[in-house]
């Protein structure tokens, strides 16, 4: 394995970082709904958090390389490119979505734990 891969000696860790990164998580969860064109996907993600075109493009390329996202470029004018989850991507996206939903459900407990920790440290 080449060091320039970014995968180093632990490829599963790299994939975990890709799917749990700030943009990876959002892309996967949004694509669970349906396929999107690039501009549609950017608008949908921007409802939650601002993402640059460059970061979105890099995230999509990384997830495509990992086999999570399919990029379908149609030979029409103007060019049309659609992004959709692969079966592998859908499986990963469902896991990420479940973790996201869990954090929403348990946020009060996390905030309470933080307050208790901070009070004990003060």
Protein Blocks (a to p, Z undefined) as FASTA:
>chain_A
ZZklonmmmlklmmmmmmmgmklmmmmmmmmmpccdfklmmmmmmmmoccdfklmmmmmm
mmmmnopaccdddddddddddddddfklmmmmmmmmmmmmmmmmmmmmmmmmmmmmmmmm
ZZ
